């Protein structure tokens, strides 16, 4: 429970968590490696809808930025909204590439499906 009154803020809160692009990309690659292993090890029925979209590989890098812009209101945020949507698209593309690498194997030859 909260004591006191609740009011709207009169100003904006800026959360500036920008990092150098190279550091951000490195973090995305590390995260994508772990996320790819999770997705590849899980059965379809065990996954939530977001992970199911990610497991489709080519869908998420296109759908997620559109979702961020249209559904989450990124268009209304102008440039910061576009920046975030692009980051999400790139992160999903890195994950998709990790999933493709896992399916093709380290030298580009397809793994046999079980």
N, C-alpha and C positions, 0 to 999 in steps of 0.2 A: 504494500500500500504506500501511497505517496502523501506526505503531509504538505499542505499549502496549495496554492493555485497553480494551474498550468496555463501558460500563455504562449502565443506565437512569438518567435524571435523577430526582432525588427531588422536585423542584418543577416548577412549570409556567412556561413562557416565554410572556409576553404580548407580542404584537406589536400595539401600538396605533398605527395609521396613519390615525386618523380625521382627516378634513378637514371644513371647513364644507360643508353639503349643497349650497349654491349652487356652490361650487367643484367638487364631485364631479359634479354634474349637467352643468356646463359641459364638464368633461373627457369625460364619457360622450357628449355631443353631438358633440364633435370626433372622438372615436374612432369613433363610429358613422358619421360622414360618410366617413371613410377606409375603414372596413370595408364599407360599402354599395357603394362604388365597386369594391372588390376582388371582392365577391360578384357584382355585376352584370356584371363583366368576365370572370368565370371560367365555363368550361363545367362542367356537372354532374359529369362524369367526372374533372375536375381537383380537385374538392373532397373533403376528408375528411368523415367522418360528421358532425362538429360543425358545419361550415360548410353542409353539406346541410340540416341541421335549421334553421339560421338562415335559409337561403334560402327555406324554406317559409313564412316571415313570421309567420303566426298561431300556429305550433306552439311556437317557442322561448320566448316570454314565459311560457308556462304550463308547459312541460316542464322547463326549466332549474331553476326553483326546486324543483320536486318532486324532481328528480335530486339537487340539493344537499342536500335534507333527508333523503331516503330512502336513496339509494345512497352518498352521501359522508358520511353520519352526522351531518348538521346537527341533526337532531332530538335527538341525544344531547348536543349542545353547548348546548341550551336557547336562551336569548335571543340569544347571539352567532350561533348557527347560523341562527336565523330572520332575524336582521339581514342576514347574508351572503346567504341565499337571496333575500331581498327585493331586495337590491342587484343580484344577478344577474338577477332577473326584470325589474327596471326597466331595466337596461342592455340586455337583449334587446328590451324593448319600444321603447326609443329607436331601436335598430337597425332594428326592424321598421317603425317610423314613417318612418325615412329611406328604406327600401326602397319603401314605399308611395308616398312623395312622389316618388321617382324614377320610379316606374311611372305615376303620375298626371300628372306635370309640375308646374311651379311654380304653376299656376292651377287645378289640380284636374281638368284635362281629360286623358283617357288618352292616352299615347303610343301610336303605332302599333307593334305588335310586328313585328319582322323575321323 
